[in-house]
């Protein structure tokens, strides 16, 4: 099969779960291309991007030169290089059908066409986030590309967009071949938004269990409990509440060190809060790390804290992938009753759950965790077993490949 993957940005370090799907289909012999709205700006690069030479398969819609003259010159060059001059009727149809004069005048619509000009048509058009579905549907209707549209929903793309504009996905629900929420909680929201039940299928994001070595957690010789959080520094991650809990545990006499991996719009606020709480000595801000370093940090830690919340704009998690990776190493997870997280973390069995924004409950659970190292190993063993049984990428990619075969035969 020929498969086109559509992403918001590429190559994003935090989206290993998407790379697992892409490389999984390549390993199974399928032809894969990648289209992204934006280029992820980072010097670091995921090992799979280099190993599979994915940048050679990727085209970025936003790679548009600044300045009208340079932009026009590049359009002319690409029209010639990619043979679009052989299809003037296609270009005319696109310019007529795009609908927004601004998109035509700044040549962005032409760049969308050029991304596909010398690429084949596809069996599958897989939108990795729901917000990309309407764009891909438009590209297909204009004859720029073709294929059955498969759309994944991972959290914000439903909890935020559907509530802001309930009609946002109406046309996609009519024409899409499959809709793949990553959790039951998102499946319920999709049904409420009008998604056809017969084309809805829960498909978890998988992880490569073979990359994660199980480690039995025990108390460190120095008595320190190493606590870790990984994620974008945005409101829905709830990291300010983790800082409060760590500070409270420290004041209660527990020897803890908190490492926070990630970057984002709340970085300055988090740095300020660390100073206000007086916990600079026990908090390390790492910024973005490559996946190998993240695995090392997971293996060296005693507890992952993922205190997700519903943001002011309605943004929610599906099931955080980092929690799966943590559990695959045998790392217990302290999280919240939020989104699809209870589908992954079973309270008191594979981790702990507390109410959103409840600093007191988060603190109490963190303190008890520090005081009960005898519970760590058993919880970690059960966590690893859960991931192997339900979230291993090979099993999930087998399921995805079968789904692709079904919808491509139907014709989307």
Secondary structure as UniProt FT lines:
FT   STRAND          2..10
FT   TURN            13..14
FT   HELIX           16..27
FT   TURN            28..29
FT   STRAND          31..39
FT   HELIX           47..51
FT   TURN            52..53
FT   HELIX           54..57
FT   STRAND          58..60
FT   TURN            61..62
FT   HELIX           68..81
FT   TURN            82..83
FT   HELIX           84..86
FT   HELIX           88..98
FT   HELIX           101..105
FT   TURN            106..107
FT   HELIX           108..114
FT   TURN            115..118
FT   STRAND          124..127
FT   HELIX           130..132
FT   HELIX           133..141
FT   TURN            142..143
FT   STRAND          148..153
FT   HELIX           156..159
FT   HELIX           161..164
FT   TURN            166..169
FT   HELIX           170..175
FT   STRAND          178..181
FT   HELIX           184..193
FT   HELIX           197..199
FT   HELIX           209..211
FT   TURN            221..222
FT   STRAND          225..230
FT   HELIX           235..237
FT   HELIX           239..251
FT   TURN            252..253
FT   STRAND          256..261
FT   TURN            265..266
FT   HELIX           267..277
FT   HELIX           280..282
FT   STRAND          283..287
FT   HELIX           291..300
FT   STRAND          303..306
FT   TURN            312..313
FT   HELIX           321..328
FT   TURN            329..330
FT   STRAND          332..336
FT   TURN            339..340
FT   HELIX           341..343
FT   TURN            348..350
FT   STRAND          351..354
FT   TURN            356..357
FT   HELIX           359..371
FT   HELIX           373..375
FT   HELIX           376..390
FT   HELIX           393..410
//
